Amino acid sequence: MKNKVYIFDTTLRDGEQALHASLSVEQKVRIARQLSRLNVDVIEAGFPISSPGDFDSVKSIAETVQGPAICGLARTIEKDIVACGKALKNGKRSRIHTFIGTSAIHAEKKLRKTEDEILDIARTSVKLARKYTDDVEFSPEDAGRTGPDFLCRIVEAAINAGATTVNIPDTVGYTTPEQFAAVFDDLFNRVPNIDKAIISAHCHDDLGMATANSLTAVAHGARQVECTINGLGERAGNAALEEIVMALKVRKDFFKVSSGVNTKEITRTSRLVRDICNMPVQPNKAIVGTNAFSHSSGIHQDGVLKAKKTYEIMTPRSIGLKENRMNLTSRSGSHMVKNRLISLGYSESEIEMKSFYERFIGLADKKGTVYDDDLITLMEAKSSDEMKDSYSMEYLHVSSGKVVIPTATVRIKHEGKVFQEAGCGDGAVAATTTAIDRIVGYNIKIEEFHLDSITEGREALGKVKIIGKTRDGFFTGNGASTDIVEASAIAYMDVVNKIARIRKFGKKSKLK
């Protein structure tokens, strides 16, 4: 199929190499099942010879996950290929991917082999792999820095030996798009049997060009791309699957090819990998970052309200998101703010936009992002006194340990009086919120708890976001501190004070 680009996902192999700890067999199977729902063509499930755990993972995935071809990685060493064959033998569709370094630095410094010796090893290994499966992939490692003559020779030899896919890796992310294009042009022009195999690209992001190089390879004849969810991978990572797939979809007019990926599963897959691998996704990450479909500029928000295509080249729903997000900040225009108030249930006759917008800007300058419950509080407040905190935390102490039930003591000041309570919980944060609840008595149910590290290092500043629910509605609280428990307590107190303002000065929240 000349117009199809096969998607080879290596999250469970190359992606796992970026993690602090290996994934369990169960975790890998969960991710593989979701990759099957995403409808990738190949799942590189692991490196069977590297450990018993990796062997079991490849074996379990091959035996239980339906749809994609399940692939195991092997060096051009007999025991590696045999291990792959054993791990994959019960799979419905299996592939062995074998590789050897071909650049001068790999040949001389790592392998200490001549080009002819490397050619013989490649031929022998591909032939051995073909004894276990008809689907064999060969990679000349560090192809981006391999001399063009030798690269053409080894690609031709691998295909003659039985390789059905030949992958061209930019292993260290060194190649520029122009150079990578020349590599593919050279191969397609000089290798006589090039049409007998699918030619693939595998790019790393050391210089931030993995996606660009992969798409360039597609434009110059590659019909498989090796990539990972969220761009996970060795060092700076691999080409991100979501970027490759959505680029091919959005710019089909340019690439004139497509993948078979179910793009509506992208968000779910990204979040699953993020959570299982404990690898946060940066907010401004293309496609799957939390800001990817957010609009803060008043000009952008106004345009999107009038016609989404003014500032959105793809829809949130196309990747499995329900809708875009309009961030309310000091850059937001009055049109956007008014639109949000109406969506919260206020009628146009209730909104005195000129005075309200001035108060909105004042709050936005103070706190950065303004949330829906902030808007409600602003609408219900009649004076600046109504925006002041009703409760302030004077003291927090937490005791916890392996043999000690987590206990928190808090001291809170309210209307000139000081109250102190203690609470226990499953963890330090739960103990703290229990103690606060005993003082304020609001019966808050935490619907969402999110922690982000704002800075790096041992004294990293952590930011906590809490969404709490009461009979009054939903309320968002934010807190930051180098201590996670303290940041959580600050965020929870933010929720408490918003509830207090609603109950004291105005109507109940209109949030549903």
Buried (B, 14 or more C-beta within 10 A) or exposed (E): EEEBBBBBBBBBBBBBBBEEEBBEBEBBBBBBBBBBEBBBBBBBBBBBBBEEBBBBBBBBBBBBBEBBBBBBBBBBBEEBBBBBBBBBEEBEBBBBBBBBBBBBEBBEEEBEBEBEEBBBBBBBBBBBBBEBBEBBBBBBBBBBBBEEEBBBBBBBBBBBBBBBBBBBBBBBBBBBBEBBBBBBEBBBEBBEEBEBBBBBBBBBBBBEBBBBBBBBBBBBBBBBBBBBBBBBBBEBBBBBBBBBBBBBBBEEEEBEBBBBBBBBBBBBBBBBBBEBBEBEBEEEBBBBBBEBBBBBBBEBBBBBBEEBEEBBEBEBBBBBBEEBBBBBBBBBBBBBBBBBBEEBEBEEEEBEBEEBBEBBBBBBEEBEBBBBBBBBBBBBBEEEEBBEBBBEBEEBEBBBEEEEEBBBBBBBBBEEEEBEBBBBBEEBBBBBBBBBBBBBEBEBEBEEBEBBEEEEEEEEBBBBBBBBBBEBBBBBBBBBBBBBBBBBBBBBBBBBBBBBBBBEBBEEBBBE
